[in-house]
Amino acid sequence: MTLDYGTASRAAQLVERLTSTGENDVDCKLFDEIENICKKSSIYIDRVHALLFHQLKEKHSQIRLSALRICNRLFKKFEHFRKLIIIEISVLLKLTVNTDAGRTLPPPKKFAADLEVYSIRCIKEWNDEFGKDFKDEFNFVFKYLSKYKKIDFESMTVQSVTNARLLEDREQRQRRLNDEKLKKIESEINELEPEITIASKTLESGLELLIPTPEEFFIPEAEEDILPTSNPSEPSLTDSGRKIVSEIESGDENERCRETGIIDPAAHTVTVTLRPDFRKRVKKSEDNLAIIESVNEQVKLISDKYLPKIKKWLQDIAKISNGELLKRTIELKRRLTDLAVRENKITYYEDDNDCSSDSDMEEVLPQSSADHLLAQCLAKPDNNIRNDGSDRADSAKVSGRDDNRNSVVAVPKLPFDIDLYHWEDEQLSAPRILPTNPDGHRFWTSSSIMDTDCDGIVLPGGSESLRTRVIEFTGKFERVDRQCRAPLPSGRLCPREDRFKCPFHGRIVLRDELGRVVDPENKIILEKEKKQNVPDWQDPQLLRDIKLQTGVDLTMPKKGSRKNRKQSSNLTNLKKELDTPRARLEKKVFKKSSVKKVAKILDGMDQRKFRDKFGDQFNYVHDTA
C-alpha cells in the first residue's frame, strides 16, 4: 500500500496539535483520529512513529511529555508500534529518563521531573503487560536503570549515580556527627549529674525543713486502757464491764458535744477545697534565715544553669532519637522542675509587729491645711451670710442683662469707606487723575497734561463713583461632604471629593460600601453617559484640523474593531522563563561593547599606575605609553 500524502499531512497536523496543547491529558477525539489513520496500514504507523520521535527531540519537556503519552497509548494498541519502540528503546530512554550523564533534560524543570517519572511508569506497565514478548529487552532495561540510574521502580523515584553517592556520603557524615554529638552529651550528663543530684537533695531537704509534712512527725498511737482481770477463767465479766464503760463514755461525750454545738465527726464530713494559686506562707526568722538563703541559691542555680542545659540536651537527643539517654534526661528535668514549682509556691514574709516602742507618749498627727481652713470658716459665719446675699443680687442683675441681650435683634454693620465720607456732600466735583510720564524724564512731558491745563484726567464714572460702593457677592461656602467612591482597580474606592462631577469617573452619585450605585435610575444615567462620553482631545473637529495640518490621524480605534487574537496554548513559554532579571543584567554587562569599554578603562588605570611609578625611567617610557 502506497502512502497517501494527504493522510500523512493530516497525521502530522494531529501530532503537532496534540503535543503543543500543553494539556495534562490527550484529547480523545484527536487521538481517535490518529488511531484510525494507524489502522489503515503499517506505513502510517511508521510515519506516526517518526513524527512522535521528532517531537520527543524538541528542547521542551512539556512537548516531550505529551508525545510520550501518545506513545504509551499507541504502544498498548498496535504490535508494530511496540516493535518500533523496542528497537529504539535506548533513544527513548535517553530522551525521557536522561541516561546520558553529560546532559540534562530541557526546561521547564517541573515537567522534566514529571517526564522522568511518567517514562518509568510506562516502562513498568509495558513490562507487566508485554514482558513475555520482549523479555530480554526489558530485563536489560531494568538492570541498566536500577544499576546506573538508581531508579526504584516501586516508589517511582529517579536518582543518578552521582546524586546517590552524594546522598550516601551525606548520610554517613550526618551519622558520624550524630554519634559524636551523643558521646559529647553523654559525657556532659555524666559530669553534671552528681552536681544536679546534690543541688536537688539540698533543695528538697531545705523545703522539708521549712514546711514539714505530717509523715515526718512521730505521733504515737493511743494505748488502750486494759482493765486488769483477776481470773482468766472469767472473760465474760470483763468484756461486759468494758462494754458498759464504753457506752457510758460515749453517752457523756455525745451530751457534751450537743451542749457545745460540736458536730459528730463520725457522722459528718467537711471537704475543704484549696485554690489552684494557693501559696504557702513561711515567716522569716533568725532560725530559718540560713535555710531560706540556701534554698534560694539552689533554685537560682537550677533555673539559670541546670534546666537550660537539660532542655538543650533534650532538643539534640530528640533529633538523634536515643531512647535510654532520652529517658535519663527527661527524668532529670522532671525532678528539677517539680522542686522548682514546689519552691515557687512558697511566700516568705516578716513580722512587722515585733518592732513596737515601749514609750507611753501618744502620737499626734500633723494638722492638715483642710482642717485649718475649716476652722477659719467656722469663726466667721456672719461675713459668709452677708457675702451670700450680695452674690445673689449680682447674679440676678447679670441674668437680667443676658436676657436683654438675647432679645435684641442683630443689626447689620457696614465698614467705613469713601461713599460714607461723601454721603452728605451736595456739590461734589468729579475726581481727576494725573497721568504719569512713561519716559520718566524731568523735562519732556506728555501732551495730554498740557491739554488738561495740568489738572489731570477725569476719572470714568464722574462724581457718582464717590457715592457708590460695589460689593462682590461670593455666596455662602458649602463644604463638600461626599466622595466619588467609584471602585478602583486596586480594590479601594475613589477618595476624590467634589460637588457634582469627578474628573476621573464622571457624575458623583450615592454608592454603598462596595462602590455599587444605590439608585437604579442613577445607574442607567451613568451607563448612558459612559457610552456617550468622549475625551476632549478626541473631538472630531479637533482631530480633523490636526490631520489637515500634520497629516496624522489621532483617532482612537473603537473597541472590538480589532480581530480576536489566536488563543495561546497552555505550553510554557521558555523565553519568558529565561527572561529573568539576572539574565537581562548578564546580557547588558557581558555585552561585547561593554566588555571592551571596561577593558579599556582597566588598561588605562594600569598605564597610569606604571607611568606614575616608572615614568622617569627611560626603559619604561616607551613600553607604557
BELMO-V207845 format. One record per residue. PHI is phi in degrees with one decimal (999 if undefined). PSI is psi in whole degrees, 0 to 359 (none if undefined). Layout:
PHI;PSI + PHI;PSI
This chain:
999;130 + -81.4;158 + -81.9;127 + -88.0;119 + -68.2;331 + -65.3;316 + -66.8;321 + -65.0;319 + -67.2;325 + -66.2;321 + -63.2;321 + -64.5;319 + -63.0;318 + -65.9;318 + -64.1;319 + -62.8;316 + -67.0;318 + -67.6;326 + -87.6;345 + -106.1;5 + -75.8;327 + 77.6;14 + -79.2;162 + -79.5;348 + -140.6;163 + -82.5;139 + -68.3;121 + -65.3;321 + -65.1;314 + -67.9;324 + -68.2;322 + -61.1;326 + -68.2;320 + -64.0;320 + -64.1;320 + -65.3;324 + -66.2;319 + -68.2;334 + -72.0;341 + -67.9;315 + -164.8;161 + -70.6;342 + -63.5;319 + -70.2;330 + -65.6;318 + -60.7;320 + -65.0;313 + -64.3;322 + -62.0;317 + -65.3;319 + -63.8;319 + -67.2;320 + -70.2;332 + -65.3;320 + -71.4;329 + -68.0;339 + -88.9;0 + -68.3;148 + -87.3;55 + -150.5;115 + -66.3;330 + -68.0;322 + -67.2;319 + -63.2;321 + -64.5;317 + -64.7;320 + -65.7;323 + -68.4;327 + -62.7;318 + -65.8;319 + -60.5;321 + -62.4;317 + -69.0;318 + -70.1;329 + -62.6;324 + -81.0;348 + -107.3;328 + -122.8;129 + -70.3;321 + -62.6;322 + -66.3;324 + -63.6;318 + -64.1;320 + -64.1;321 + -68.1;318 + -65.0;325 + -63.0;320 + -108.7;36 + -65.1;326 + -65.5;320 + -66.2;320 + -62.5;316 + -66.0;324 + -65.8;326 + -87.1;340 + -114.2;319 + -99.6;350 + 63.1;65 + -76.2;348 + -82.5;117 + -69.3;333 + -82.6;354 + -127.0;165 + -127.0;163 + -69.8;150 + -69.4;164 + -71.5;167 + -73.8;151 + -65.2;325 + -61.3;313 + -75.1;336 + -65.7;318 + -65.6;319 + -63.7;325 + -64.3;318 + -63.8;313 + -64.3;318 + -67.4;322 + -65.8;321 + -64.5;319 + -63.2;319 + -63.5;317 + -63.6;321 + -66.2;317 + -65.0;320 + -63.6;322 + -67.5;322 + -68.2;322 + -89.0;319 + -123.1;24 + -67.6;335 + -68.3;324 + -76.5;328 + -126.2;58 + -67.0;311 + -65.2;318 + -63.7;314 + -69.8;326 + -63.1;317 + -63.0;317 + -63.3;317 + -65.5;317 + -64.8;317 + -64.2;313 + -67.5;320 + -71.6;331 + -86.9;312 + -94.9;330 + -99.4;353 + 54.1;49 + -93.9;128 + -97.8;110 + -75.0;349 + -82.7;312 + -93.5;358 + 57.0;47 + -111.5;139 + -111.1;133 + -153.0;131 + -80.6;169 + -65.2;317 + -65.2;319 + -66.0;320 + -63.0;319 + -65.8;318 + -62.6;318 + -64.8;320 + -66.6;318 + -63.3;321 + -65.1;319 + -65.2;318 + -63.8;319 + -64.1;318 + -65.8;321 + -63.9;319 + -65.9;319 + -64.0;321 + -64.8;319 + -63.8;317 + -64.1;321 + -66.4;321 + -63.6;317 + -62.1;319 + -64.3;316 + -64.6;318 + -63.8;320 + -65.6;321 + -64.8;320 + -65.1;318 + -63.8;327 + -74.5;319 + -89.8;344 + -62.1;319 + -61.1;318 + -63.8;318 + -63.6;320 + -64.2;316 + -62.4;315 + -63.7;319 + -67.8;320 + -67.0;319 + -61.1;315 + -65.4;319 + -65.4;317 + -66.0;322 + -64.1;319 + -66.1;324 + -68.2;327 + -72.1;323 + -72.7;315 + -128.5;88 + -71.8;152 + -95.0;158 + -62.1;334 + -67.4;341 + -84.1;347 + -87.5;147 + -94.2;110 + -116.1;100 + -67.2;143 + -70.5;146 + -69.0;127 + -77.3;138 + -78.2;136 + -76.7;115 + -99.0;123 + -74.9;133 + -68.8;138 + -111.0;126 + -73.6;325 + -138.1;125 + -67.9;346 + -80.3;0 + -120.7;65 + -76.2;333 + -67.0;326 + -69.3;316 + -65.0;318 + -62.2;317 + -65.7;323 + -65.7;320 + -64.3;320 + -63.3;319 + -65.2;317 + -63.0;317 + -65.4;321 + -64.1;320 + -64.8;316 + -65.6;319 + -65.6;323 + -65.6;318 + -64.0;321 + -67.2;321 + -64.9;319 + -64.4;321 + -65.3;317 + -64.8;322 + -66.1;322 + -69.1;321 + -87.3;352 + 83.3;18 + -85.7;138 + -84.8;146 + -68.7;117 + -67.8;337 + -74.2;330 + -94.1;340 + -127.8;143 + -125.1;143 + -119.6;127 + -106.6;126 + -110.3;120 + -102.7;121 + -87.6;150 + -70.7;154 + -63.7;328 + -93.7;25 + -66.7;129 + -118.7;137 + -81.3;140 + -108.4;132 + -126.0;128 + -85.3;130 + -77.7;137 + -149.8;175 + -66.8;334 + -73.7;320 + -106.3;10 + -65.3;319 + -66.6;323 + -65.9;318 + -64.6;319 + -63.4;319 + -64.3;319 + -64.0;317 + -64.1;320 + -63.1;317 + -67.7;321 + -64.6;317 + -63.3;319 + -64.2;319 + -68.0;314 + -74.4;329 + -92.9;333 + -115.1;306 + -76.9;312 + -63.7;315 + -59.6;322 + -64.5;317 + -66.0;322 + -63.5;321 + -65.3;319 + -59.2;316 + -61.9;318 + -62.0;316 + -68.9;318 + -68.8;325 + -64.9;326 + -69.2;324 + -85.7;334 + 64.1;73 + -113.5;116 + -69.3;310 + -65.5;313 + -65.9;326 + -65.5;316 + -62.1;318 + -63.6;318 + -69.5;321 + -64.1;322 + -64.4;318 + -62.4;315 + -64.0;320 + -64.2;318 + -64.0;313 + -67.6;323 + -66.1;319 + -62.2;317 + -67.1;320 + -65.3;320 + -67.1;321 + -64.2;320 + -74.9;331 + -68.4;339 + -85.3;7 + -105.3;135 + -116.3;127 + -98.4;138 + -141.9;162 + -117.8;149 + -88.5;119 + -88.3;351 + -80.7;351 + -73.6;329 + -87.5;61 + -96.2;141 + -84.7;149 + -94.0;1 + -75.6;149 + -94.1;4 + -73.9;139 + -84.0;141 + -86.5;126 + -105.8;125 + -77.1;144 + -67.1;142 + -74.9;131 + -83.5;166 + -68.2;331 + -65.3;320 + -65.0;320 + -63.2;318 + -66.2;323 + -64.1;323 + -66.6;321 + -65.1;321 + -66.6;322 + -69.7;333 + -75.8;339 + -124.9;70 + -75.9;329 + -69.6;320 + -62.4;326 + -67.1;322 + -65.1;316 + -63.8;314 + -62.9;326 + -65.3;320 + -67.3;318 + -65.1;322 + -64.2;323 + -64.1;319 + -63.9;317 + -64.0;320 + -65.5;326 + -66.1;319 + -64.6;317 + -63.7;319 + -64.5;324 + -65.0;319 + -62.9;318 + -62.1;321 + -64.7;319 + -64.7;320 + -64.8;321 + -68.6;330 + -76.5;337 + -73.0;134 + -77.6;137 + -64.4;123 + -94.8;131 + -69.3;145 + -118.9;147 + -126.5;128 + -67.9;154 + -70.6;137 + -149.6;185 + -65.3;331 + -69.5;325 + -72.2;330 + -65.0;321 + -102.4;27 + -67.4;322 + -101.5;2 + -76.3;123 + -83.2;312 + -103.5;111 + -125.0;122 + -79.9;153 + -71.1;139 + -72.9;148 + -123.0;156 + -127.5;130 + -81.4;126 + -72.5;147 + -87.6;153 + -81.5;116 + -68.1;333 + -79.6;339 + 70.1;22 + -97.0;146 + -82.4;342 + -104.7;314 + -81.4;123 + -120.7;167 + -78.8;153 + -72.7;338 + -65.9;330 + -71.9;323 + -67.6;327 + -70.0;331 + -97.0;14 + 55.6;36 + 61.4;22 + -94.5;347 + 100.6;182 + -102.8;139 + -68.6;134 + -70.5;134 + -59.0;136 + 102.8;340 + 66.6;211 + -70.9;340 + -66.1;336 + -68.6;340 + -87.3;350 + -107.0;354 + -112.4;154 + -131.4;130 + -101.7;121 + -117.0;118 + -77.6;128 + -87.0;116 + -99.7;345 + 81.5;176 + -91.9;130 + -72.8;128 + -112.7;126 + -72.6;139 + -79.9;117 + -119.8;20 + -138.4;148 + -105.5;167 + -69.2;312 + 59.6;28 + -79.3;140 + -65.4;134 + -99.5;163 + -62.3;335 + -76.1;352 + 100.3;345 + -88.3;179 + -107.2;150 + -66.9;121 + -87.5;8 + -63.8;129 + -106.7;128 + -155.7;168 + -82.2;312 + -123.2;319 + -138.6;135 + -88.5;133 + -67.3;346 + -104.4;327 + -124.4;9 + 85.4;209 + -60.6;141 + -92.0;121 + -127.3;172 + -75.4;128 + -128.6;160 + -88.2;193 + -68.0;334 + -92.4;1 + 87.7;10 + -87.3;145 + -70.4;132 + -79.5;311 + -83.8;124 + -64.5;330 + -64.6;317 + -62.1;325 + -64.1;318 + -65.3;319 + -63.8;318 + -64.4;322 + -65.3;320 + -64.6;316 + -64.0;324 + -66.2;322 + -69.7;321 + -87.8;352 + -72.1;128 + -130.3;131 + -60.2;155 + -62.8;324 + -77.7;357 + -103.7;22 + -63.3;128 + -57.6;319 + -64.4;319 + -65.4;318 + -65.2;324 + -66.7;319 + -66.6;320 + -64.3;320 + -66.3;323 + -68.0;324 + -80.9;316 + -106.5;339 + 80.3;11 + -108.2;130 + -95.2;114 + -98.8;16 + -69.8;131 + -77.3;140 + -70.2;147 + -75.0;154 + -68.9;136 + 86.8;358 + -78.4;331 + -73.3;154 + -74.7;144 + -65.3;130 + -69.9;156 + -70.1;131 + -64.8;127 + -76.9;151 + -79.2;175 + -83.3;12 + -70.2;135 + -69.1;132 + -82.8;109 + -69.0;327 + -64.4;322 + -69.6;323 + -68.9;322 + -77.2;343 + -82.1;73 + -99.6;163 + -56.9;323 + -64.2;317 + -64.4;320 + -66.1;320 + -66.2;318 + -61.9;322 + -63.5;324 + -79.9;318 + -70.3;315 + -92.6;20 + -65.7;147 + -60.2;317 + -67.1;323 + -66.8;319 + -63.8;319 + -63.0;319 + -63.8;316 + -64.5;317 + -62.6;322 + -65.2;319 + -66.4;318 + -66.1;320 + -63.1;320 + -62.7;320 + -64.2;319 + -65.2;318 + -63.4;321 + -65.7;320 + -64.5;315 + -68.5;326 + -67.3;320 + -66.0;326 + -81.4;314 + -120.1;22 + -67.2;334 + -86.4;359 + -102.8;133 + -67.0;329 + -68.5;330 + -101.6;352 + -63.5;313 + -78.0;337 + -77.1;325 + -96.8;352 + -73.9;none
